[in-house]
Amino acid sequence: MNNKLDGPVPPSLFNISSITTLGLDMNQLTGSLPLDIGFKLPKLYALATYYNYFEGPIPASLSNASELQYLILRGNRYHGLIPRDIGIHGVMPVSIANLSRKLEWLTIGTNHIAGTISWVGMFQNLTKLTLEDNLFTGTLPIDIGKLSSLDILDLSHNGFEGQIPQSIGNVTVLDNLSLSNNFLNNSIPPSLGKLSNIVSMDLSCNLLTGQIPLEIFSIPSLTILLNLSRNALSGAIPTQIGHLKSLGTMDLSMNKLDGEIPEAIEGCVQLRFLYLQGNLLQEQIPKGLNTLGVLEKLDLSSNNLTGPIPKFLEGIRSLSYLNLSFNNLSGPVPDAGVFSNSTILSVTGFTASIAHIYLWSYWIIHLCVCSVTAYCFIKRRTTSTFVHHEHLFFNEEHERISYAELHKATGSFSPANLIGSGSSGKVYFGNLTFGENLATVAIKVLDLGQQRASRSFLAECNALKRIHHRKLVKAGKTIMKLKAAHLQLKAQLDISPEYGSGCDVSTDGDTYSYGVLLLEMFTGRRPTDSFNDGVPNLVSFVKMAYPINLLEILDVTASYSRNTDTQAILDILVYPIFRVALACCNDSPRQRMKMHDIVEELNAIKMACAVQMPYS
């Protein structure tokens, strides 16, 4: 395992009938498992192929390996159905019930496997059942409650529908439950409160309705995660929330919760991450938050909160992210603690004395930074003194232009020279002299008081550098000179790594760029953005979050919708799309997905949407 092996597995390996444990995991192996693997390796006790590039069906012959206890196939490209009776490519049909009753681990997540799981109650020795990120459909069987030894259940990112079975509450040894990103509806069963060993519960991104059961907030073992976000839960947050004294992360965002945030939240003294955004919460921000001394991230945005911003928030030294935007808060903004770092704070959308203020511009003097951003317009009807060949203007040594030259070229930035204006600044035309040549240029004046003006500018430069068309202005290579200072604009772009070492343009590089484009679309982040904790680029930023913390980096403004069908489709798409995007962005060109594989993946996602949301 984990040896960076690639290529197909030698067929001779499967002829060693004495093998009991076969671990091929965490490599770059390709091909498919032999359809007769269960007959060739009848003594197989454990089979692990996770995180490779295996494809094809899961062999039905595995039912012949009567000692099989650990089947770990996640993170590949296996596909096909797992119905009650399996018949694959002419292989003798067998019942999935014939798999060893001794089976303890069944982990086949992150593949393309479809079907129902009505068979699951037959394997009562299971301790781990992870089927996440597949194409399973149907309802969750009631007899899932018979799996009394189960400690991990992950059915997330599939197409399951119907109610969450009450019987899950009978699996009292369960410590990790994830049913997120399905189409489960109705209310959350109160029986989940009997899960006395649960440390992480994720029911997010479903169609759950009704109030949150009081029993959920009375599980003392919840220490890692309680995620009920992106459902349609309603009613008030129960005061029993204070019983979760050891919980680290709570996410109730994007629901229809109303009323006030209970003061009892002061009991959640171990909370590090609290997300309540996108609800209908009212009244003032509770003083109980003052006791959350280890709180790192707090998001109360997009609610109906009123009153002043509590000054005690500046005293929570661990707080590194605070979002209070889009509420009805009023009054002055504190200026210490988290409020002194404008890059980690958003309070947009206030009323009264601080209406529509972005705090990150609070200390920024509104400067205009001038730069030549585009190549000269070549006009056929100009005089003979104008440049007719682009390389005469932008040579390899890079022209430097002073502020005085720009000022003169635009007639002191005269309104008569104004071409247009936008959210990030204004664009003027001007005539610059380079040696004996006269060139007409576009000069953009950035207003750094506007949010992301400079980043938007760098993105425009990047686009113009990559696109070549006779109708588009070509981006210049100049490094501007502003008064006495030299200001070099360098876009930190996510381009294919091999281009940095001088490799030729290739389709592998195009694949990388396509992956970055997907990441931009679903995170709302630009390749030119800066990231915290020394993360160098967008690809690394997503890799750190994938797959567990994708919801934290998802572009909420793009994905959130009160329209149930739209939200459901997005839930089906998001996880698989991130997987495709990261596969496109592999550092090694040889290991990137090929275009035909990308098309197959996208078609599979499309088919899943068609099957699971036929009327959307």
N, C-alpha and C positions, 0 to 999 in steps of 0.2 A: 504494500500500500504506500501511497504518497511518494512515488519514486519518479514521477514525470515520464512514465512509460507511455508510448503511443503506438498506434497501429493496431491491427487485429490480434486477438489472443491465438497462439498456435493451437491448431486442432488437437495436436497430440496431448496437450495438457488435460483435455477432458477424457483421455483414455486411461488415466491413472485411477483405477476404480477404488483404490484404498483411501483416497482423499476424504477427509472428514470436515476440514475447514478450508474454504477457498476465499481469500480476501484479495480482491483486485481494485479496491476502492482508492479514490483520490489520485487518479492518473489521467491520461488522455487517450484511453483505449477506445477503439471503435469496433464496428461489426455488431454481431448479435449473438445471443446465447444459443448453443445447439438445441434444437427442438427435442432431442433425446437425452438431454443432460441428466435427467432423473434416472434414466436407465444406465447411463455410463458411470454415474457417481452415486450409487444407491446408498452409500454410507454417509452422505453429506449431512453434517450437523449444522453448519453455518455457511451461508453464501452472502457475500457482501460485494456489490459492484457500484456502490454509490459514488456520485460525482465523476462520471466518465462520459463517453459519448456513445454508449450502447444504444441500439435501436431495435425495432422489431417487436414481436409479441413476447410475453412472458410464457415460457414453455409449460405446457400442460403436464409434461412428464415429471415435473417436480413433485407431483403427488406420489411418485414411486419412492422418493427419498423419505422413508418412514421415520427417520431419526431427525429430520429437519426441525430445528428450533428457532433459528435466527435467519430471517430472509430480509435483507436490507438492499433495496434496489433503487433508492431515491436518487434524484439528480441526474437522470439520463434522458433518453428519448424513446423509451418503451411506449408502445401504443397498443390499441386494440381494446377488446372488451374482457371483462371478468364476470360473465354471467354465472348462474349456478352450474350449468354444464358447459364445459369448455371444449370446443372442437376447433383446432387450429391447423389450417393447411393440410388436412387429411390425416393429422395425427389422431390416434385413438381417443375418442371423446372420454373425458373423465369428469367426475364431479369435484368441484373445489372442496367439497366436504372430505375428499380423500386425502387432502393434505394432512400432514401429521397433526394429530390432536395435541402433540407435545409442543406445537409452535408457540413460542413466547414473544418473539419480535416479528412484526410484519410492517416494514417501512418501505413503501413504494412511492413516496411523494415525488413531486416535480417530474412527472412524466406526462404522457398523453393517454392515460388509461381511462376508459369509460365503463359504464355499467352501473349497477346498483350494489348495495352492500347488505343485501338481505341475509347473506351467509355468515355475517360477522359473529353471531351468537354461538356458532358451533365451536369456536376456539376459546374455550374458557380458561386456558392457561396463558393467554396473552397478557403481557405486561406493558408492551409498547405497540400501539397501533397508529401509524402515521401515514395518511393517504393524501396529504395536502398537495395542492397545486396540480390537480388532475381534472378529468372531465366527468367525474362521478355525478349521478343524478338520483332522483327518487327521494324518498323520505328516510329519516334515520329510524332504524328498526327498534322496536320496544325492547327486544331481548338484548340490546346493547348493555342493559343493566345487569346482565348475567356475568359480565366480565369482571368478576370480583377481584381479580389480581391486577387489573389495569392501573398503571400509574401515569401513563402519558397517552392522551387521545388528541390527535391533531387531524381534523377533517376540513381544514380551512381551504379557501380558494378552490371550491368545486361548485356544483350546481344543486346541492341539496335543498329541499324545500319542505314545507310543512312545519309542524311544531317541534320544539326541542323535547324529547321524551322525558317524562317525569322520572323514568327509571334510571336515568343517569345519576340521580342523587343516591342510588343504592351502591354506586362504586366508590365507597368511602375511602379507599386508599389512593384515589386519583389525586395527583399533585399538579398536573399541568393539563388544562383543557383549552383547546382552541377550535372554535366553530366559525371563525370569522370568514367574511367574504363568500357567503352563500345567499340563499333566498329564504332562510328560515323566518317564519312569521309567528303571529300570535304573541302571547306574553312570555316572559321569562318564568319558568317553573320555580316556585318557591322551594321545591325539593333540592335545588342546587345548594341551598343553605346547609344541607347535611354533609357536604363535602369537607369534612373536618381536617383533611390533610392538604387541601388545595393551596398552592402558593401563587399560581398564575391562572387567570381566567380571562379569555378573550372571546367575546361574542360580537365583536364590532362588524360593521358593514353587512348588516342583514336587514330584514324588514320587521323587526321586533317592535311591538307596540305595548301600550299600557304602562303602568307604573313599575318602577324598579322595586322588586320584593324587598321588604325589610330584612329578610333572612340573609340576603347577599351581603349586607353591611354588618352582619354579625358573625362573620367567619374569621376567627382570630388568626388562622394560619395564613391568610392572604398577606404575603410579604413582598412579592415581586410586581405583579401587575393585575389591575382590574380595568379592563377595556370594554366599555359598552357603547363606544362612539359610533356615529353614523348609522343610527337606527331611527325609529320614530317614537321613542320613549317619551312619555309625558308625565305630568304631575310634578310635585315638589321633590327636592332632594331630601331624603329622610334624615332626621336628626341622628339616627343610628350610625351615620357616617363616621362619627367620632370613635366608634368601636374599632376601626381599622388602624390601630395604633402602630402597627409595624409595616404598613403598606408603603412601597417605594414609589409606584407610579399609578395614578388614577386618571383615566380618560373617559369623560362623559360627554364629550363634545359632539356637536352636530346632531342634536336631538331636539325635542320640544319641551324640555324641562322648564318649569316656571317657578314663581315664588322667589324667595331670597336664598342666598347661599347661607346655610346654617352656621351659626356661631360654633356649633359643636365640632366643626372642622378643626378646631384647635386641638382636638384629641389625636389628629393624624400627625404625630410629631416626627415620623420618619419619612414623610412625603418629600420626595426630591423633584417630582414632575407632576404638575396638576394642570389638566386641560379641561376647561369648562366652556370654551368658545362655541359660538353658533347655536345658542339656546335662546330662551325667552326670560332669562333671569332678571330679577328686578331688585329694587332697594339699593342700599349702599354696600360697598365692599366691606365684609365683616372684619371686626377687630380680631377675631379668632385666628386669622392668618398670621398674626404677629408672633405666634408661638411656633411656627413652622421654621425652625432655625436652620434646617439643612435644605430648604427649598432652593432648587436651581432654576427651574423654569415654571413660569406662571402665565397662563393664557386665559384671559377673561373677555376677550374681544367678541364683538358682534352679539351683544346682549342688550338689555335695557337698563343697565346699572345707572344709578344716579348718585348725586352728592360729590364730595371732593375726593381727590386722590389721597389716600391715607399716607401720612408722613412716615408712619412706622415701616412702610415698605423699603425706605432707603436704609433702614437699619438691618435688613436681612442680608448679611454679608455674602452668603453663598449664592444669592440670586444673580444669575448670569443672563437671564432672558425674561423680559416682561412685556406683555402685549395687552394693553387696555383699550385698544382702538375700537371705534364704532360703537360707543355707548353714549350715554347722556351725562357724562361726567362734566364737572365744571370747577372753576377755581384755579389757583396757581399750581404749577408743577414743582414738586420738590427738586432740589438740585444736588443731592448727595447720593452716595451709594450707587445703585443701578441707574439712577437718573443722570449720573455724571458721565455715563458711557453711552453715547448716542447711537452706536452701532448695534446695540443689543436691546433697544427700547423702541416701542411703537405706541404712541398715544393719539394717533390720528382720529379725527372725528369728534372732537370735543365741541361743546357748546360754550356760550358765554365768552369769557375773556381769552380763551385759548382755542377758538374755533379753527378747525382744519390746520392744526400745527403738526409738523413732523419734527419730533424732538432731535432727530439726527442733524437737522439743519439749524438747531438752536444756537450753536457756537460758530457756525460758518458765516464768514463775511461774504456778502454777495459779490463775488469777483467775476469778471469776464475774462476768460482765457482764450486767446486767439490762436488759431492754428490753420495752416493750409491743409485741407482735408481731401482735396480731389485734384485730379490732373486737369490741365487746361482744356478748354473747349476749342476744338479745331474747326474754324468756320471757313467755308470756301469763299465767302464774300468779304473776307477781311483783307487788309493791305499786305503787301509782300514782306513786311517786317515781322509778321507773326510767325510763330513756330509751326512747322508742318510735320515734324517727326518727333514723337514723344521722347525718344532717348536723348534728344538735345537738351531737354529740360531736366529730366531726372536721370542723372548719371549715377555711377556706382559709388561716388563719394558723398552723395546726399547733400543737397543744397541746404543752406541755413538762412533763414529769413528773420530779420529783426522786427520787433514791434513797430519801430518807426516806419519801416518799409510797408508793413501791413496798414498802418494808419494812413500813410500817403496813398497807397494803392486804392483804398476804398473811399477817398475823399473825407477822411476823418470819420469813417463809418457813417457816411451820409445816408439819410433815408432814401435818397435817390438811387443808391447802390444796393438797397435792400432787395433781395430776391424773395425771401420768405422767412417765416418764423414758426417755431414749434415748441413743444413742451420742454426741450432741453436747451434752446437758444435760438439765435438768429443766423441767417446765411446771407452774406454779401458777395457781390462780384467785384473784382478789382483787376487792374492791369499791372503786372510785375515785369521788370526787366532783368533778364539773365544774359549777361554779356551783351551781344548784339541782338538778342532775340527778345521779342515782346510777347507775353503770354497772358491770356485771360484766365483767371482762376476763381474758384469758389472758396470763400473764406468763412468758416463757421466760428461763431462766437458763443462759447459755452457759458451758461449761467450755473455755476457750481452750487447755487442755493437750491436748485431744483434736484429732486431725488434722482439718483442714478444717472445724472446727465453725462458724466464722464464715461460711465460704463456703456451707456447707449451709444456714445460717440465711437468708442473702441469697437463695438459690435458692427457699426456702420462701416468703419474702415475695413474690418475683416471681411464683410460681405462684398465690398467693392474690390478687394484684393483677389477674391476667389472667383468673381464673375467677370467674364470678358464678353462684351457685346458692343456692336457699333453704336447702339442707341444709349449706352450707359457711359457715364463719366468714369474714367480709369482712376483708381486711387494712386496718389503719389507716395513716394518713399521718403519725403522730407522729414527731418527732425526739426521742429520749430525752435526758434530762439525768442524768448520772451524777455525784453529789456536786457539786463545784464546776465540774467540767469539762463541756463540751458535746460529746457524741460523736454525730456525724452519721453515720448508716448510709446509704450510697449505693451501690446495686448497679450495677456496671458491666455492663450487660446488652447482649446483641446483639439490638437491635430494629431494625426497618426504618429506614434513615437519614432517610426523609422525615417520619417521625413526630416526629423531633427539631425539624423546622422548622414544626410545627403542622398538617401535612396530616391530612385525615380518614382514619379507618380504612378500609382497602380490601382487596380480595382479593390485590392485589400485596403488601401487607404480610403477609398470611397466607402467601403463597408464600415470602417471606423467612424468616419464622419456621419454616416447614417445613424449609427448607434448613439453618437453624441446628440444628434438632432432629436431622437426619441427621448433621451434623458432630459433635454431642454423642455420638450413639450409637457412632460409629466411631472417635472419638479418645479417648473417656472423659474429655474435658475439659468443664468447665462454662463457660457464658458469663461467669460471675462470677469465673473464675480469673484470676490475674495471669500475664502472659507476659513472658519475658525480652526483652532487646534493644529495649525500647520498643514491642513489638508491642501495638497497642491492644485487640484483641479476638480472639475465636475465629476469625472469618471470615478476618481478616488472617493469623492464625497458620497456617491451612490453606493459604491462597493462596501463602504463602512456600514451603511444602513440596510443593505440587502442580506437576507430577506426579512429579518425580524422587525426592523424599525422603518419599513417603507412608509408607513402612514405619517411618520414624523417629517419626512421630506417631500411628501406629495403636495403638489400645488393645490391648495384648498380652493382657491378662487376658480380654478379651472375644473375641478372635479366635483365640487359640491353642488347639488341641485335638490330642490324640494320635489322635483319630479321623480317619482319612484322608479320609473322605467329607465330614465337616463342614468340615475345613480347606480342601478343594478348593472347596467351595461358597463359602466366605468369600473365597477368592482370586478367584473369578469376580466376586463382588459388589463387593468393596472399591473397585477403581479406577473402575468405572462409577458407583457410588453417589457418590463424591466429586465426580465431574464433574457429576452432576445437582445435588448440593447447592450447589456453587459457582455453577452457572447460576441457581439459585433466589435466590442472595444477591448478585446484581448490584446495584451502587449505584443504577443507574437503574431505576426501576420498569418502564419501558417495555421494557427489555432483558431482564427476567427471563423465565424459562420460564413458559409458560402451563400451566394445570392439565391440559389435554388432552395437551400435549406431555410433561408429567411422567408421566402415565399411560402414554403410549406408550413412554417410556424404560424405565419400570419393567417393563412387559410384555415389552420386548425383553430385559431382564436375566433376567426369569423364563423366557423361552423359551430363552435361552442355557443357563441352568442345566438346563432340561429336556432339551435336546439333548446337552449335554456330560456331565451326570451323571444319566442317566435312572433310575438305581436309588437315588438318594440320598433 
